[in-house]
């Protein structure tokens, strides 16, 4: 049992932080990793007028779904030279409703 606990603690300590998706903060300012799930989570938590700051991550991200924005928010990225988000299939990366 002691070996299992040691292994579990070791894995939690040594796994890189970027391995987990993240949406942190609170209204009016949110911070998200660039993966679709995290940005969508921040979007669902954000109120109209809030800002979602998207980090660079590893510099590239591939989304399989379209992000649908239904409220007036600001999504701010690190800059065109620091992050590129692409979509795997046809259609739009983001839509406004």
N, C-alpha and C positions, 0 to 999 in steps of 0.2 A: 504494500500500500504506500509506503514511504517513497518508493521509486516512482510510482505513478504520479504522486503529488509533485515530486521534484521535476519530472518531465513536463508536466502541465505548466508549472511555474516557469520553467526554462523556456518553453515555447512562447508563453505570453510576454516574457521579458525581451526575447530576442527577435520576435517577428517585427518587421519594419512597420512603422506607423502608416505608411502609404498603402499598405495592403488592405486597409479597411476604408470603406466609403464613409464620408462624413459630411454632415450638415450641422454646423454649430452656430451659436448666436441666438439672438432674439430680436423682436421688432424694435427698431426699424432696420437693423443691420445683421445680415446673415453671411456666413462664409461657407463655401462648398468646394469639395474636390470636384474635378471636371467630369466625373462619370455621370451618366444619365440619372441613375438612381438617386444620387446625392443632390443634384440640381433639382430634380423633380420633388424630392422631399422638402428642400428649402422652399420651393415654389408653393407647395401645399401649406406650409406653415406661415408664409409671408402674408402680410396684409397689403392692401393697396397703398402705394407710396414707399414701400420698403425697398431696400437694396440688397441684392445677392452678389457678393464678391466671389468670383470663381478663381481658384488658385491655378497655377500652371500645371501641377502634377508632374508628369514626365514629359510634357510638351505636346503630346498627341493623344487624342481620345476618339474612339469610334462608337457611335451610338447606333442602336438598331431600331429605336423608336423616335417618333416626332414628339418634341416637347410642346404642349399646348398651353399657352399663356392666356388666362381668362381674367386677369386683373392688371391694373396699371402698376407695374413694378420696374425697377432698374436692375438689369443684369450686367455686371461689369467684369470683364476678363482682365488678365494680366498684360495683354497686348498681342498684336498679330505675330510678332516674332517669338513669343513665348508659349503660345498655345494654339493648336489647330484642332477643331472638333469637326469630324466628318460623319456622314451617315452611311451605313452599309448598303442600303437599298435606295430605290427611287423615292421621290417625295421630298418634302421640306424637313430641314433640321428642326425648325421652330415654326409654329403657327400662332396667330393671334385670334382670339374669339371674343 
